């Protein structure tokens, strides 16, 4: 496999698709209550009509529409009351012309009824009901299969199952569903300067931000964190940590050790552990240029920059789309919005440039303000709502230009 000197974002996407073309993420069956947040692995079709009877959407009176044509407050239609529908019971009665029946919301209409009149437009008088407003055919009623028809596709494979989807599945009696098995992902944080979040940093030390930052996004995506470990910059320790991660995970993510400094040993260790090894070392994105793409056996390995903002952008732009593809995940909603740029910038770096932005509403518009700072600054992503991309083919961004914001 040819190694790129500096690959483009698009060439990396193609490379990953080619290298992991035959990867198949297995399925498993789970109970409906356990399915929230999982990736649906099957198209769901209804094997029944919902509802399976004609029901009312209001509290009121079932009528034959032609009996109340032209009625009004001054000239009501008087209908004979023949009873009341019971919730949860089959309505065996049938209306004749000149008759009506009380039906609560959700109740089954009697045979021959073709409309419902809201109780607000009626008046009960012992065995009669005065109707003060006409109704059109099928007004205030739901017919058989109006909600879901027999054989209709209810949910499509690849979506993330949300609470509203669970309600739909419950309505059609789907107690168990096939979902994609969760990917096991290992996170290795490297660097002598990195310490636990429980410790107070000395001069020159920083707390481990990336493990938590990346770990939270992986969990949001529906992955299991199978290994979470910090390793000092020692070749043997790093190699041992890599081997453990590969034995327990489908994908390994390393933060730190991807640049070209003297202590950055990640590429050498990857190549020593297995083939084909490092495929890409350097991607034309800013921040995140020193990102590593590798493959050991059938496992994907990503080396992300140690600076938190660079690590975040590399993950969102390179790693997350790959994981979604492995999970065969479709997007429920496009997590972007359109805003007006409140800043101007010129770029000529030969890279796709990403800017963190903070959103605000002003004069009925959504405004994207830049969040300034260097890639190692935690404040970049603590203040940002998302990021915008300026592709390398574009020379910059004008103030007032409409931009697409990728939301976190």
Beta strands, then each sheet from edge to edge (+ up, - down):
strand 1: 27-31
strand 2: 44-45
strand 3: 55-56
strand 4: 60-63
strand 5: 77-84
strand 6: 99-103
strand 7: 115-118
strand 8: 122-125
strand 9: 128-131
strand 10: 141-142
strand 11: 153-155
strand 12: 176-180
strand 13: 184-190
strand 14: 194-195
strand 15: 206-207
strand 16: 224-231
strand 17: 251-255
strand 18: 276-281
strand 19: 285-286
strand 20: 292-296
strand 21: 299-304
strand 22: 336-341
strand 23: 345-346
strand 24: 352-362
strand 25: 365-370
strand 26: 386-390
strand 27: 396-397
strand 28: 402-407
sheet 1: 1+ 12-
sheet 2: 2+ 11-
sheet 3: 3+ 10-
sheet 4: 7+ 4- 6+ 5+ 9- 8+
sheet 5: 16+ 13+ 17+ 21+ 20- 18+
sheet 6: 14+ 15+
sheet 7: 19+ 24+ 25- 22- 28+ 26-
sheet 8: 23+ 27-
end
